[in-house]
C-alpha cells in the first residue's frame, strides 16, 4: 500500500488535471442553458465554441484554456490527520509533477529572475495554501488554479461604513462593468464583505467554489445574490464581451464581521472556465474525489 504522503501527492496531481481539463457539470449545464436562451447568432456561436472546447478538453484530458493559472489549494485539515507540517512540501511536489504531466503552462514568474518553469515560486508562496483547521481525521483538498485574465479584473474597495449595503451593491456592479470583456465572460462572481482588506478578497475567492445556483443560507444575502445577478446581466456585456448571452451565470457572497470604521468589499471574478476539483483523504489513505458533482472513490 502507498504511504499516505504519496497518496496525498498523487491525489493533488489528479485534482490539478481534473480542474483544468474537466469543467464541473453545473457550469456546463448553465452554459448549455444560456446557449438555448440566447437569441443572437453571435452569442450562440460563442457559447457553442465554448461548449465544444469543453468537450474536446474532457475527451483528450487536456487543459480547456492555455492559461492554466496560478496554482492554489483550499485545505481543510482535520486535527487528527497525520500529515501537517509536510503538507506544503507535498503540494509543491504535486504542482511540479502536474506542470510536466498534465501539462500545466508554467505561470510562476519571479520579478527579478523570470519564469521558474515549474509553477512553483522561489519564495514559497506559490502554490498558495488557504488552510482551515477542522475536527476529524480527514484532509479535504481543493485544487483551484486561477487564470491571469480573470485575476486582473478583481477589485477591492474600502467603503465608508455609512454607504451600507447600497454601496456594496453599487461597487460590485461597477467592478463587473469595469471588467467588461477582459476576463472572458460569462463570469462567476465571488464577493467577500467584511473582515479586512485581505480577508474580504479571500472570502470572495472561496465564494467561487459554491455550486451554481446555490444560495447563501442567510435569506437576506440570498436575495442580494439574486438581485445582483439580475443587474449584472442587465449590463449586456454578454458571452466573450459581444453583447449577446449572459454576462454572468452566478453571484455568490461570503460575509464576515467588519471593523466599525471600515466596510471592505472584495470582488473576485472567474472566467467561464471556473476551474476547481476537490477530494477527501482519510487518515487510512482512502480517497474520494468529488468529480463533476459525482463522488468517485479511487
Secondary structure, 3 states (H helix, E strand, C coil): CCCHHHHHHHHHHHHHHHHHHCCCHHHHHHHHHHHHHCCCHHHHHHHHHHHHHHHHHHHHCCCCCCCCCECEEEEEEECCCCCCCCHHHHHHHHHHHHHHHCCCCCCCEECCCEECCCCCCCCCCCCEEEEEEECCCEEEEEECCECHHHHCCCEEEEECHHHHHHHHHHHHHHHHHHHCCCCCCCEEEEEEECCCHHHHHHHHHHHCCCCCCCCCCCHHHHHHHHHHHHHHHCCCCCHHHCCCCCCEEEEEEEECCCCCCCEEEEEEEECCCCCCEEEEEECCCCEEEEECCEEEEC
